[in-house]
Amino acid sequence: MFARKSSDESKMKLTCLATGFYAKDVTMTIRKHCTSLPEDEVESTGIRPNHDGTFQLRKSVEINEDGKAEYDCFVSHRNFKSIIIKVGRERAGETSDSCVTGSPEKVIQTEKHSLYYIYTALSKPVNQPGIYQFSAMGLLDDRQIDSYNSEEQRKIPKQQWMKEKMQEDYWEKGTQSRKSKEQWFNVNVDILMKRMRHNESDLHVLQWRHGCEVEREGVEVKFSKGISEYGYDGENLLSFDIEESQWVASVDAAVPTKRKWDNVPILNQYTRGYLEKECVDWLNKFREYGNEHLRNTSPPDVHVFAKRSIRDKTKLKLTCLVSGFYPKDMTLVMRKYCTSLPEDEIESTGIRPNHDETFQLRKSVEINENEKSEYDCFVSHRTFKEPVITQWDAVTA
């Protein structure tokens, strides 16, 4: 396990590398205070082959520099007893600390919150219900809080608490701001079409997403990420590098715009200031206003079921489905003997939206039929008082 400076000078990137193992079923977990980090916080290469027929796996996480001592790397493989590695150590003996070996039954519940605004402009009207030549929306923790479109030309609330808490002048100023952006988008989608040498008879789309994310542990709220990015016809166009305070062009047609914007440093300073400060202030204010509504969420449903494998009739496909959770930062781990299964053995849908603004996640694994009782599904979410652990031993295929 080793540590390097992150692109964010105030942070470090911790990396755990396991290499030379065979067979490739290995468990690796980066932990803080002996508790597994949620999978969406960890960057992973996945299991990769070495030149000699063995395998390697690398996982990384960005942390505050002064918190390095709080982390370790837990590795388990059939060829050795479980080991725990601290930063700066290449090897370690079998686990003897106070952690529960191989068990991720404690999961750090760092709350993540986000505020994003998404603008979409079409090169021409399409005359389809609900599809406008220009539209915009605000999303707080993935739930729509306001909207605007070129037909109504008014910024309107999409949550009752927004309607009750925000004064009339907020909506009036917001309407004027979005009318200005609508004009800007109409001009610039034409400019891009000419640069791309695209036919005006075809439909083209210009989009902009900007906003911020924060992390909350207890009462402490920290800025986590700021994004301002443009896309054209579904492809990346321009993005703002918040560390360098400059724009990055993804295609040649975006280079003139990048140069123009970077030549006005005060505008880039404003963009960075908005993402790091003003956006965070609005996010905190909206969460305060909508606190009761946002927290009034029911715990999700957890279902496990087993079916005969289609590919191999001698095996079972175990599935764990979690549905109805909000917000979407949650942990679902499939385990054998209370130890997380290697990620390359798991089939996952990824987190998907439901029709009611909640989310769902499904994970599956194929096993030998007589081993069903050895597996369980571990689920952790902030709406649970404690993690839910469900077994398949009572489920029939």
Secondary structure, DSSP 8 states (H G I E B T S, - for coil): -EEEE-SSTTEEEEEEEEEEESSS-EEEEEEETTEE--GGG-EE---EE-TTS-EEEEEEEEEEGGGGGGEEEEEEETTEEEEEE-TT-S---B--SSS-TT---SB---EEEEEEEEEEEESS---BTTB-SEEEEEEETTEEEEEEETTT---EESSHHHHHHS-HHHHHHHHHHHHHHHHHHHHHHHHHHHHHT--TTS--EEEEEEEEEEEEETTEEEEEEEEEEEEETTEEEEEEETTTTEEEESSGGGHHHHHHHHT-HHHHHHHHHIIIIIHHHHHHHHHHHTHHHHH-----EEEEEEEE-SS-TTEEEEEEEEEEESSS--EEEEEETTEE--GGG-EE---EE-TTS-EEEEEEEEEEGGGGGGEEEEEE-TTSSS-EEEESTT---
